[in-house]
């Protein structure tokens, strides 16, 4: 079975250098686990290639059977994984959303992300302020860990906050984006993540399965009691493969055996479209199983 999410463009080759005006490539690609990045550091930065698939619930056991012998579980996840909640900032005209939909070769997102149960978030809870960007096919992410109150002061109240040595330049960049583009809270996403980490020949590989992908278009405090709504059908999970250099053959073979299609679905864009902030794009994951399981459109050269 294949998922028809509309016609996809051929992807450009990876760049030898970033385009003019893009930030320099980060050099630390140690991304072993989401929670491992809580270790003390002024700024976490890494580059990687990311590929996404959609996995029907009746194929999850087949995927796990392949992952368990080859990868280590994220030690911070526990038996049920861990929750991830993100608040995305965008312009009132949804500039960052349209950059993704239009496939710009250099595009960015600004977000605040929390790992763990959102019900327990307080002003002192550690969250990550992130700039996630794409340069051609390479995904770059830079982020710092600060208390949630300071993250709100920075992104909502547009005030510089106290920081550790080495964080000032990044905070200035975030503040420059928030003020320069007049960014406002736009959408949240939340899901339960099951994560695996590569070992031996697959060091640097990270594979995640995201279940019950939900979103919200209001009440943007991360601990708000407002209900999130499913933005990806409950019978689908999102499989993400993140690699420093290349995706192992055994993973691409697994996707081929299960007839999984690569998708350009963005959880942020999915949330924007699910709440009617923008028309549903050709990359939107449909709720109707008959439509979702229709043959995929062929790639155009």
Secondary structure, DSSP 8 states (H G I E B T S, - for coil): ---------------SS--TTS-----------TGGGGSS-S-EEEEEEEEEEEEEGGGHHHHHHHHHTTSEE-TTT-TT-EEEEEEEEE-TT-HHHHHHHTT-SEEEEEEEEEES-GGG--TTSEEEEEEEEEETTEEEEEEEEEEHHHHHHHHTS-------TT-HHHHHHHHHHHHHTT-EEEEEEEEEEEEEE--GGGTT-EEEEEEEEEEESS--STT-----EESS-TTEEEEEEEESS---HHHHHHHHHTT--EE---HHHHHHHHTTSS---TT---S-HHHHTS-------
